[in-house]
Amino acid sequence: MSDEKDRFKHVSYLWDETEAAKLAGDEVALLLYRSNLLGADLRLTNYGGGNTSCKADAIDPLTGDTVEVMWIKGSGGDIGTLKRNGLAALYVERLRSLKNIYKGIEMEDEMVELFNHCIYDLNSKAPSIDTPLHGFLPFKHIDHLHPDAAIAIAAAKDGRQITHDLFDGKIGWVEWQKPGFDLGLQLKACLDENPGIIGIMLGSHGLFTWGDTAYESYINTLEVIEKCAIYLEENYGKKGPVFGGQKIGSPEKSQREAQAALLAPILRGFCSSEKHMVGHFTDDARVLEFINSNDLDRLAPLGTSCPDHFLRTKISPLVLELAPDEDLSDPAALKERLAPAFVAYRQMYTDYYETCKHPNSPAIRDANPVIILYPGIGMFSFSKDKQTTRVAAEFYTNAINVMKGAEAISEYTSLPRQEAFNIEYWLLEEAKLQRMPKPKALSGKIALVTGSAGGIGKAIAKKFVDEGAVVVINDNDAGRLEKADAEFLAQYGKDAYTTALLDVTSGDDITNAFHIAALAFGGVDIVVNCAGLSISKPIEEHTDKDWDLLYDVLVKGQFKVTQASVGVMRKQAIGGDILNIVSKNALVSGPNNAGYGSAKAAQLHLSRLNAAELGADKIRVNVVNPDAVISDSKIWEGDWAAGRAKAYGVKVEELPAFYAKRTLLDKIILPEDIANACLVFVGGLLSKSTGNVLNVDGGVAMAFVR
């Protein structure tokens, strides 16, 4: 096996004979194993891209006869994470018999509905449009992938001849054709005309390879892609410098990120003109090579070739006319300068739609760019959620690789606009979009919750992620933040959140947290001031240090975080929410509580003042007043619990019941209760409310707002 690994330099050989031996005799299990290995290497295919299949004998439950069944990745799946429930299973004979009723290209979409009549497994995923492409080929195992190295040849002006010469006629060629029944017939015709070929290149699209076993298909796929990659590698720089050579240079990484963080909220505001978008930024070396080149202006407008690319990136990117060292400190001036570029892009996209649409085309979708290139700095992407926007950036990086390879060996050719439109606004694609789950209450929203590594803050952050938001979780305790990081990663995955070490008394920490939010997600929509501490002492024991600490964290910290958030929200110009987690103590006078209670009262009135000032910016400021939230609270780990127990003449362990008993509802308040109150304010139902106070204390009559 080590010999196999060593002979591949441009793809990853991951086959484990021991693991595969455990699956011997189960062709479907081997299909899943092979698929997951192929999907693990982004040089072979990207998230959601490509398709894999196998054909195996099975018992027909209706007749008891042995029949041939094809198992294939179902619609909308991802081969890297594919499981058995993501497969479609169809009778091969029934699928092939559909040729008898096929009347031509105008019947393409109708054929997809007929795939359902070929279903073998009643638990099948919906069959994808690629089903006939696999079904009409006779091979037991088939891989259809979108590797950059192969698409570079497929998208080259001389791609057919290069393919023939490179593989000595062992790889067939089928010109561009929208995926569907007709393309399946063309693949079979290509094989019939070229017996003995080991694969087929699809013009501007991708690669088909196969084998009689899962391993034969796997190794054939790797060998073909490896050969394509070696060929490209040997040709880089032969015709001339890559992408025509470097036109501009880039500042060092920290400066690139500083520029990107300043600009991202402004770009996000423009891209969110129809609905809130989440951003992503990358300054990957491959991106910089392209955006800093002489050929950027020629190649970028051409758009992408592979359907999987432009379905996620739109037909072409927006290229910013900004210098890498541009002064970005004046948001108003910057918006004025960038606005015409966005107007022009939206008009270009609208013209593309109007020129190419059919009588039954779906309505035009969001006309804003998905990919934005900032020469010298990097690439931004904006889409409905973090995973989608990250994947869009990965796909455009693939497109860059394709352009680089095609230009090295020939001349890059993109898909004609009409063909691209026919894919983007395909009724079957529209149906797939309509089947997707409806957006959650906070989809497209970005939240920063201070003190969110534990207690109330963590509960709020989790509630927001559950409702579709992405969150910046943070704490001033690195160890606590590390534990929260691991917890969020295991529960939600990497695209749901990011982390920042944040002490709200530190201006540098605050600046850095919003810098991280801008780079990770494009800005911020919801800021929850939740970080806090408590000191309970009689007045004679209170020190200046106690007083200063309480006011620095609770009052000044809230003010400084709010101040920073307003700067970002004004850049975006799409409104926002600031929630301040205050306390019943802002309204109720209790014993041994002068410093904490007065600081909470200051937080409450500061919230009112901010609400009055920020309404013109459509920034809402509201307050949630908890009481006695003891579970998972860092406040209750220290002297506060002992101080409150002493003040009320009870034992520390009796505090939860004591607090519940004094409420009208006789309820213990949990972090999740506060999180639910926060969602009420930011979830859309109270979008016309600001300056409000919501008590979540079980009912404390003395704390009623009046």
DRENKOL-462584 format. One record per residue (C-alpha): residue in three letters; z, y, x. Coordinates in steps of 0.25 Angstrom, whole numbers, padded with zeros to 4 digits, always signed. Layout:
BEGIN
ALAZYX ...
END
This chain:
BEGIN
MET+0000+0000+0000 SER+0003+0009+0012 ASP-0012+0008+0016 GLU-0016+0012+0002 LYS-0007+0024+0003 ASP-0012+0028+0016 ARG-0027+0028+0013 PHE-0025+0039+0002 LYS-0023+0053+0007 HIS-0027+0061-0006 VAL-0021+0053-0017 SER-0008+0046-0018 TYR-0008+0030-0018 LEU+0004+0027-0026 TRP+0002+0012-0030 ASP+0014+0003-0028 GLU+0010-0011-0028 THR+0024-0016-0031 GLU+0025-0007-0044 ALA+0011-0011-0048 ALA+0014-0025-0047 LYS+0025-0024-0057 LEU+0015-0019-0067 ALA+0005-0031-0064 GLY-0002-0036-0077 ASP+0001-0023-0085 GLU-0011-0015-0084 VAL-0006-0004-0092 ALA+0007-0003-0083 LEU-0003-0002-0071 LEU-0011+0009-0078 LEU+0002+0017-0080 TYR+0006+0014-0065 ARG-0008+0018-0060 SER-0008+0031-0069 ASN+0005+0036-0065 LEU+0002+0034-0050 LEU-0011+0042-0052 GLY-0004+0053-0060 ALA+0006+0055-0049 ASP-0004+0060-0039 LEU-0009+0074-0044 ARG-0021+0073-0035 LEU-0026+0062-0044 THR-0024+0069-0057 ASN-0015+0079-0063 TYR-0005+0079-0075 GLY-0011+0073-0087 GLY-0024+0072-0080 GLY-0033+0059-0079 ASN-0032+0046-0087 THR-0030+0031-0083 SER-0032+0018-0091 CYS-0032+0003-0090 LYS-0039-0008-0099 ALA-0031-0020-0101 ASP-0031-0032-0110 ALA-0021-0032-0122 ILE-0019-0040-0135 ASP-0024-0034-0147 PRO-0012-0033-0157 LEU-0022-0035-0169 THR-0030-0047-0164 GLY-0022-0053-0153 ASP-0035-0053-0144 THR-0035-0047-0130 VAL-0041-0034-0130 GLU-0044-0023-0119 VAL-0036-0011-0120 MET-0037+0002-0112 TRP-0024+0010-0109 ILE-0026+0024-0105 LYS-0018+0037-0103 GLY-0017+0043-0117 SER-0020+0057-0121 GLY-0012+0068-0114 GLY-0005+0059-0104 ASP-0003+0060-0089 ILE-0006+0048-0080 GLY+0005+0052-0070 THR+0016+0050-0081 LEU+0009+0040-0090 LYS+0016+0029-0097 ARG+0012+0018-0107 ASN+0015+0027-0119 GLY+0005+0037-0113 LEU-0007+0027-0114 ALA-0017+0025-0125 ALA-0022+0010-0127 LEU-0036+0007-0133 TYR-0044-0005-0136 VAL-0055-0004-0126 GLU-0066-0011-0135 ARG-0063-0002-0146 LEU-0064+0011-0137 ARG-0077+0006-0131 SER-0082+0003-0145 LEU-0081+0018-0149 LYS-0095+0019-0141 ASN-0101+0013-0153 ILE-0098+0025-0162 TYR-0099+0036-0152 LYS-0110+0046-0156 GLY-0110+0055-0144 ILE-0102+0067-0137 GLU-0100+0074-0151 MET-0091+0063-0155 GLU-0082+0064-0143 ASP-0069+0069-0150 GLU-0071+0059-0162 MET-0070+0048-0152 VAL-0056+0051-0147 GLU-0051+0049-0161 LEU-0058+0035-0161 PHE-0050+0031-0149 ASN-0038+0029-0158 HIS-0045+0018-0165 CYS-0045+0011-0151 ILE-0030+0011-0149 TYR-0024-0002-0145 ASP-0009+0003-0143 LEU-0003+0010-0155 ASN+0006+0017-0146 SER-0006+0023-0138 LYS-0006+0037-0133 ALA-0018+0045-0139 PRO-0031+0041-0131 SER-0036+0052-0122 ILE-0050+0057-0122 ASP-0052+0049-0109 THR-0050+0036-0116 PRO-0065+0032-0117 LEU-0067+0036-0102 HIS-0058+0025-0098 GLY-0062+0015-0110 PHE-0077+0014-0107 LEU-0075+0011-0092 PRO-0072-0004-0090 PHE-0062-0003-0079 LYS-0047-0008-0081 HIS-0041+0004-0075 ILE-0047+0018-0075 ASP-0042+0031-0069 HIS-0047+0045-0073 LEU-0041+0055-0065 HIS-0043+0070-0061 PRO-0041+0070-0046 ASP-0044+0083-0039 ALA-0052+0077-0028 ALA-0061+0070-0038 ILE-0063+0082-0048 ALA-0067+0090-0036 ILE-0079+0081-0034 ALA-0081+0080-0049 ALA-0081+0095-0050 ALA-0090+0098-0039 LYS-0104+0102-0041 ASP-0110+0090-0033 GLY-0099+0081-0039 ARG-0108+0069-0043 GLN-0115+0068-0030 ILE-0102+0070-0022 THR-0096+0059-0030 HIS-0108+0049-0028 ASP-0108+0052-0013 LEU-0093+0051-0011 PHE-0092+0038-0018 ASP-0105+0032-0015 GLY-0108+0031-0030 LYS-0095+0023-0033 ILE-0090+0035-0042 GLY-0098+0038-0054 TRP-0100+0052-0060 VAL-0100+0057-0074 GLU-0103+0072-0077 TRP-0093+0081-0084 GLN-0091+0076-0098 LYS-0079+0079-0107 PRO-0069+0067-0108 GLY-0072+0058-0120 PHE-0080+0047-0125 ASP-0093+0051-0119 LEU-0087+0053-0105 GLY-0082+0038-0107 LEU-0096+0034-0110 GLN-0101+0041-0098 LEU-0091+0035-0088 LYS-0095+0021-0093 ALA-0110+0025-0091 CYS-0107+0030-0077 LEU-0100+0016-0074 ASP-0112+0009-0080 GLU-0122+0016-0072 ASN-0114+0015-0059 PRO-0107+0001-0059 GLY-0097-0001-0048 ILE-0092+0014-0047 ILE-0077+0015-0045 GLY-0076+0028-0053 ILE-0082+0040-0060 MET-0081+0055-0057 LEU-0081+0064-0069 GLY-0088+0077-0066 SER-0078+0089-0066 HIS-0068+0079-0072 GLY-0062+0068-0064 LEU-0062+0054-0059 PHE-0063+0040-0066 THR-0059+0028-0057 TRP-0055+0013-0061 GLY-0051-0001-0057 ASP-0049-0015-0063 THR-0034-0014-0060 ALA-0024-0002-0060 TYR-0023-0002-0045 GLU-0039-0003-0043 SER-0040+0009-0052 TYR-0029+0017-0044 ILE-0034+0014-0030 ASN-0049+0017-0035 THR-0044+0030-0040 LEU-0036+0034-0028 GLU-0048+0030-0019 VAL-0058+0038-0026 ILE-0049+0051-0027 GLU-0046+0049-0012 LYS-0060+0049-0008 CYS-0063+0061-0016 ALA-0051+0068-0010 ILE-0056+0064+0004 TYR-0070+0070+0001 LEU-0064+0083-0003 GLU-0055+0084+0009 GLU-0066+0081+0018 ASN-0074+0093+0012 TYR-0064+0104+0011 GLY-0069+0115+0020 LYS-0082+0109+0023 LYS-0091+0119+0015 GLY-0081+0130+0018 PRO-0067+0135+0016 VAL-0060+0129+0004 PHE-0062+0138-0008 GLY-0070+0147+0000 GLY-0058+0150+0010 GLN-0045+0158+0008 LYS-0047+0172+0002 ILE-0032+0177+0001 GLY-0019+0172+0007 SER-0006+0169+0000 PRO+0008+0174+0003 GLU+0019+0164+0007 LYS+0025+0156-0004 SER+0037+0164-0008 GLN+0028+0176-0010 ARG+0018+0168-0018 GLU+0030+0164-0027 ALA+0035+0178-0028 GLN+0022+0183-0033 ALA+0020+0172-0042 ALA+0034+0174-0048 LEU+0031+0189-0050 LEU+0018+0186-0057 ALA+0021+0173-0065 PRO+0028+0180-0077 ILE+0017+0190-0079 LEU+0006+0179-0079 ARG+0015+0171-0088 GLY+0015+0183-0098 PHE+0000+0184-0098 CYS-0002+0169-0100 SER+0009+0169-0111 SER+0001+0178-0120 GLU-0001+0167-0130 LYS+0011+0158-0128 HIS+0022+0157-0117 MET+0017+0150-0105 VAL+0024+0143-0093 GLY+0019+0146-0079 HIS+0018+0138-0066 PHE+0015+0143-0052 THR+0009+0136-0040 ASP+0005+0141-0026 ASP+0001+0127-0022 ALA-0008+0128-0009 ARG-0020+0122-0016 VAL-0019+0134-0026 LEU-0018+0144-0015 GLU-0030+0139-0008 PHE-0038+0141-0021 ILE-0033+0154-0026 ASN-0033+0160-0012 SER-0048+0156-0009 ASN-0061+0163-0010 ASP-0066+0154-0020 LEU-0055+0157-0030 ASP-0063+0167-0038 ARG-0075+0158-0039 LEU-0068+0145-0042 ALA-0057+0149-0052 PRO-0065+0154-0063 LEU-0073+0141-0063 GLY-0062+0134-0069 THR-0058+0119-0068 SER-0067+0107-0069 CYS-0058+0095-0074 PRO-0054+0096-0088 ASP-0039+0092-0085 HIS-0039+0105-0076 PHE-0044+0115-0086 LEU-0037+0110-0098 ARG-0024+0114-0091 THR-0029+0126-0083 LYS-0039+0132-0092 ILE-0053+0134-0088 SER-0050+0144-0076 PRO-0038+0151-0070 LEU-0035+0166-0070 VAL-0035+0172-0056 LEU-0026+0184-0053 GLU-0031+0196-0045 LEU-0018+0198-0038 ALA-0016+0199-0023 PRO-0006+0189-0018 ASP+0003+0200-0013 GLU+0001+0208-0026 ASP+0013+0217-0030 LEU+0018+0210-0043 SER+0030+0219-0045 ASP+0025+0227-0057 PRO+0023+0218-0069 ALA+0017+0228-0078 ALA+0006+0232-0068 LEU+0004+0217-0065 LYS+0002+0214-0080 GLU-0008+0225-0081 ARG-0016+0220-0069 LEU-0016+0206-0074 ALA-0018+0208-0089 PRO-0034+0209-0088 ALA-0035+0196-0080 PHE-0028+0189-0092 VAL-0036+0196-0102 ALA-0049+0192-0095 TYR-0044+0177-0093 ARG-0041+0176-0108 GLN-0054+0182-0111 MET-0061+0172-0102 TYR-0054+0161-0109 THR-0057+0166-0123 ASP-0072+0168-0119 TYR-0072+0153-0113 TYR-0066+0148-0127 GLU-0076+0157-0135 THR-0088+0153-0127 CYS-0085+0138-0127 LYS-0078+0135-0140 HIS-0084+0126-0151 PRO-0083+0127-0166 ASN-0071+0118-0166 SER-0064+0122-0153 PRO-0049+0124-0154 ALA-0044+0139-0154 ILE-0043+0146-0140 ARG-0031+0143-0133 ASP-0022+0152-0124 ALA-0032+0160-0116 ASN-0022+0163-0105 PRO-0024+0157-0091 VAL-0017+0144-0087 ILE-0020+0146-0072 ILE-0018+0159-0065 LEU-0021+0160-0050 TYR-0015+0171-0041 PRO-0022+0171-0028 GLY-0013+0170-0016 ILE-0001+0166-0025 GLY-0004+0154-0033 MET-0007+0148-0047 PHE+0000+0151-0060 SER-0002+0142-0072 PHE+0003+0145-0087 SER+0004+0135-0098 LYS+0013+0131-0110 ASP+0023+0123-0101 LYS+0027+0121-0087 GLN+0021+0107-0086 THR+0008+0112-0092 THR+0007+0124-0083 ARG+0011+0116-0070 VAL+0000+0106-0073 ALA-0010+0117-0076 ALA-0007+0122-0062 GLU-0009+0108-0056 PHE-0022+0106-0063 TYR-0027+0119-0058 THR-0023+0115-0044 ASN-0031+0102-0046 ALA-0043+0111-0050 ILE-0041+0119-0037 ASN-0042+0106-0030 VAL-0055+0102-0037 MET-0061+0115-0034 LYS-0058+0114-0020 GLY-0064+0100-0019 ALA-0076+0103-0026 GLU-0079+0116-0018 ALA-0077+0108-0005 ILE-0087+0097-0009 SER-0097+0105-0018 GLU-0095+0116-0028 TYR-0084+0116-0039 THR-0089+0116-0053 SER-0080+0118-0065 LEU-0082+0113-0079 PRO-0091+0121-0088 ARG-0083+0130-0097 GLN-0089+0124-0110 GLU-0085+0110-0105 ALA-0071+0115-0101 PHE-0069+0121-0115 ASN-0074+0108-0122 ILE-0062+0102-0115 GLU-0052+0113-0116 TYR-0054+0115-0131 TRP-0058+0100-0134 LEU-0053+0097-0148 LEU-0046+0084-0142 GLU-0039+0093-0132 GLU-0035+0102-0143 ALA-0029+0090-0151 LYS-0022+0086-0139 LEU-0015+0100-0138 GLN-0012+0099-0152 ARG-0005+0086-0151 MET+0005+0092-0140 PRO+0019+0095-0144 LYS+0021+0109-0150 PRO+0028+0119-0141 LYS+0043+0119-0140 ALA+0051+0132-0143 LEU+0052+0136-0129 SER+0038+0131-0124 GLY+0032+0140-0114 LYS+0046+0147-0112 ILE+0053+0149-0098 ALA+0068+0150-0098 LEU+0078+0153-0087 VAL+0092+0150-0090 THR+0103+0154-0081 GLY+0114+0144-0077 SER+0105+0133-0083 ALA+0110+0122-0074 GLY+0121+0118-0083 GLY+0129+0121-0096 ILE+0123+0131-0106 GLY+0111+0135-0097 LYS+0107+0121-0095 ALA+0107+0118-0109 ILE+0099+0130-0112 ALA+0089+0126-0102 LYS+0087+0112-0107 LYS+0086+0117-0121 PHE+0075+0127-0117 VAL+0067+0116-0109 ASP+0069+0106-0121 GLU+0062+0117-0130 GLY+0050+0119-0120 ALA+0054+0130-0110 VAL+0054+0129-0095 VAL+0068+0133-0089 VAL+0073+0139-0076 ILE+0086+0132-0074 ASN+0096+0138-0064 ASP+0110+0139-0059 ASN+0118+0146-0048 ASP+0123+0132-0044 ALA+0112+0125-0036 GLY+0119+0111-0038 ARG+0120+0113-0053 LEU+0105+0118-0053 GLU+0101+0105-0046 LYS+0107+0096-0056 ALA+0101+0104-0067 ASP+0087+0103-0060 ALA+0088+0088-0060 GLU+0093+0087-0074 PHE+0081+0096-0079 LEU+0071+0089-0071 ALA+0075+0075-0076 GLN+0076+0080-0091 TYR+0064+0089-0091 GLY+0055+0088-0079 LYS+0050+0098-0069 ASP+0042+0107-0078 ALA+0054+0111-0087 TYR+0062+0119-0078 THR+0064+0125-0064 THR+0077+0129-0057 ALA+0083+0141-0050 LEU+0096+0144-0043 LEU+0101+0156-0050 ASP+0114+0164-0049 VAL+0113+0175-0059 THR+0121+0185-0050 SER+0109+0184-0040 GLY+0097+0193-0042 ASP+0090+0184-0032 ASP+0093+0172-0040 ILE+0088+0178-0053 THR+0075+0183-0046 ASN+0073+0169-0041 ALA+0075+0162-0054 PHE+0065+0171-0061 HIS+0055+0169-0049 ILE+0057+0154-0051 ALA+0055+0155-0066 ALA+0042+0163-0064 LEU+0036+0153-0053 ALA+0040+0141-0061 PHE+0037+0145-0075 GLY+0030+0159-0075 GLY+0042+0167-0080 VAL+0053+0166-0090 ASP+0055+0168-0105 ILE+0069+0164-0108 VAL+0081+0168-0099 VAL+0095+0163-0103 ASN+0107+0169-0096 CYS+0116+0158-0096 ALA+0123+0158-0082 GLY+0137+0161-0083 LEU+0152+0159-0078 SER+0165+0161-0085 ILE+0178+0166-0080 SER+0191+0166-0089 LYS+0203+0174-0084 PRO+0214+0183-0089 ILE+0210+0197-0086 GLU+0221+0198-0075 GLU+0214+0187-0067 HIS+0200+0192-0068 THR+0195+0196-0055 ASP+0183+0206-0051 LYS+0176+0194-0046 ASP+0177+0187-0059 TRP+0172+0199-0067 ASP+0160+0201-0057 LEU+0156+0187-0058 LEU+0156+0186-0073 TYR+0148+0199-0074 ASP+0139+0196-0063 VAL+0135+0182-0069 LEU+0136+0185-0084 VAL+0132+0199-0085 LYS+0124+0203-0073 GLY+0118+0189-0072 GLN+0113+0190-0086 PHE+0107+0204-0084 LYS+0100+0200-0070 VAL+0094+0188-0076 THR+0089+0195-0088 GLN+0084+0206-0080 ALA+0076+0197-0072 SER+0071+0189-0084 VAL+0066+0202-0091 GLY+0058+0205-0079 VAL+0050+0192-0080 MET+0049+0193-0095 ARG+0043+0206-0095 LYS+0033+0201-0085 GLN+0029+0190-0095 ALA+0029+0200-0107 ILE+0031+0188-0117 GLY+0046+0191-0121 GLY+0057+0182-0118 ASP+0072+0178-0121 ILE+0085+0181-0114 LEU+0097+0173-0118 ASN+0111+0176-0113 ILE+0121+0166-0115 VAL+0134+0174-0117 SER+0146+0169-0124 LYS+0155+0170-0136 ASN+0164+0178-0126 ALA+0155+0190-0127 LEU+0160+0192-0141 VAL+0174+0186-0141 SER+0186+0191-0133 GLY+0193+0179-0127 PRO+0205+0178-0118 ASN+0204+0178-0102 ASN+0189+0182-0103 ALA+0187+0197-0100 GLY+0177+0195-0089 TYR+0169+0183-0095 GLY+0169+0189-0109 SER+0166+0203-0105 ALA+0154+0198-0097 LYS+0149+0190-0109 ALA+0150+0202-0117 ALA+0142+0210-0107 GLN+0131+0198-0107 LEU+0130+0199-0122 HIS+0128+0214-0123 LEU+0119+0214-0111 SER+0110+0204-0119 ARG+0110+0214-0131 LEU+0106+0225-0121 ASN+0095+0216-0115 ALA+0090+0213-0129 ALA+0089+0227-0133 GLU+0081+0230-0120 LEU+0071+0218-0119 GLY+0066+0218-0134 ALA+0054+0226-0130 ASP+0050+0215-0120 LYS+0052+0204-0131 ILE+0063+0198-0123 ARG+0075+0193-0132 VAL+0089+0193-0127 ASN+0099+0185-0135 VAL+0113+0179-0132 VAL+0119+0165-0135 ASN+0135+0166-0135 PRO+0141+0152-0132 ASP+0155+0148-0132 ALA+0163+0137-0125 VAL+0151+0129-0119 ILE+0158+0120-0110 SER+0148+0108-0108 ASP+0142+0108-0094 SER+0146+0123-0092 LYS+0149+0127-0078 ILE+0158+0138-0083 TRP+0168+0128-0088 GLU+0168+0120-0075 GLY+0177+0131-0069 ASP+0189+0140-0072 TRP+0183+0145-0085 ALA+0187+0133-0094 ALA+0201+0133-0088 GLY+0202+0148-0091 ARG+0197+0147-0105 ALA+0207+0135-0108 LYS+0218+0143-0102 ALA+0214+0155-0111 TYR+0214+0146-0124 GLY+0226+0137-0120 VAL+0219+0124-0120 LYS+0215+0114-0110 VAL+0201+0115-0103 GLU+0197+0101-0109 GLU+0200+0107-0123 LEU+0191+0119-0122 PRO+0179+0113-0129 ALA+0186+0109-0141 PHE+0194+0122-0141 TYR+0182+0130-0141 ALA+0175+0122-0152 LYS+0188+0123-0161 ARG+0188+0138-0161 THR+0173+0138-0166 LEU+0169+0139-0180 LEU+0161+0127-0179 ASP+0170+0119-0170 LYS+0159+0115-0160 ILE+0159+0113-0145 ILE+0147+0122-0140 LEU+0137+0115-0130 PRO+0127+0120-0120 GLU+0116+0115-0129 ASP+0121+0124-0141 ILE+0119+0136-0132 ALA+0105+0131-0128 ASN+0101+0129-0143 ALA+0105+0144-0146 CYS+0097+0149-0134 LEU+0085+0141-0140 VAL+0087+0148-0153 PHE+0085+0161-0146 VAL+0073+0158-0138 GLY+0066+0147-0146 GLY+0057+0156-0154 LEU+0065+0157-0167 LEU+0073+0170-0163 SER+0061+0176-0156 LYS+0064+0189-0163 SER+0079+0190-0160 THR+0086+0197-0148 GLY+0099+0202-0145 ASN+0106+0191-0153 VAL+0119+0183-0150 LEU+0120+0168-0154 ASN+0134+0162-0153 VAL+0135+0148-0150 ASP+0150+0145-0150 GLY+0153+0136-0162 GLY+0157+0148-0170 VAL+0167+0158-0164 ALA+0169+0169-0174 MET+0174+0179-0164 ALA+0161+0178-0157 PHE+0152+0181-0170 VAL+0143+0192-0166 ARG+0146+0205-0175 
END
